[in-house]
Amino acid sequence: MEAKEQSEGEKRVEAVLIAPLEALGLARPTTATIAKFEGQKNELRQKLAYMTERGLIELREWVEAHPAGKDADRFPIPLKILKKAREIETPETGPSPFILKVFATHHLVPEALAKGWAPELLRQVTAERGIWPGDWTCSRLRTAGIDHARRLEDIELRMSRGEQIPPEEVAFRDRRLAAMRRCQDIADQARAGQAA
């Protein structure tokens, strides 16, 4: 990420995530000193700078629903916030060797790509680093992903008929198509790596 993009991203994290949560009254974790909490917020700004405004809003809503502390009035520890952020939007750092291995050799990847649930598989493998997705996990991912694939198919059908599509449906379609392209790119990269 370029320095300008990083700076803009950090400002976005402050404006969309941190400042609104503080305005709601969420305080520093009891285990953190004031200086340590300032450092944690700075770390969050830096590490979440890649996120879009939409992703940060979703993350903020998650933090609002999952506050820490016995009185539920504290920021969750940064590790939990970062983990949830990766589930919402994966940083564009390129696939890890583990992700490439899964996409090169897992027996369900061709089905996931063909039937449209590869984004769920990628999200799972990214969130649970180093844990190979078993058949039960893949069954759950398939169910969720096929629902999203049907929604995408419905949107595309309505668009082809010239129907008016709500902006949130168009945004879903754009995100879903981008996620599917990314999964296909990872699979292509994984196959190329095997052939090399």
Phi, psi and omega in degrees: 000132178294157182301320181294315179297320179298314180298315179296321179296319179296320177296321179296318179299317179297313186287324188263332185249297191290307183301314178298323179293320177294323179296330177284348178105004177293132183251175180294151176301146183296338181277354184251135172287169179301315181296318180294321179294320176299319177297320179296318179295321178297318178299317177298317179302315183292314186283338181258007182299338180287342188285149176280166177300318179300316179296320179293324177296316178298319178295318179299317179297324177294315179298319178301324181277346184229053179292158180260178177089154183295333177262008181053047182228022184237154172296140170294161178296148183305326180302318179292321179296317180295320179297314179295322179300319179295329177290324182283311180218120179281131178298144180276071179252003185090153182290143178286164176303324179296315179298318178299320180296315179300312183289340178274328191236344183293133186293343182261357182298315178302320178294317181300319179290317184290322185261001171088016178250016177298324178300323177293320178297315179298316180299318180296312183294326179289317182288321182256064184308129175083355180257116182291130181288121179278178183296320180296314178300315181296325177298317178295317180295320180300314181300311180296316183293322180293325174300317178293321179296320178295319179298317179298315180300319179297316179298315181297321179297314179296323178295320181294334177276355180082017179288156176283125182251130178299147183304324181291331176287320177296319179296318177300313180303313182297316179296318183294315179297320178296319180294320180292321177298318180298318179297317179296320177299318179296317179298318178297316179297320180295317179294321179296322179295325178291324183286335183289000000 
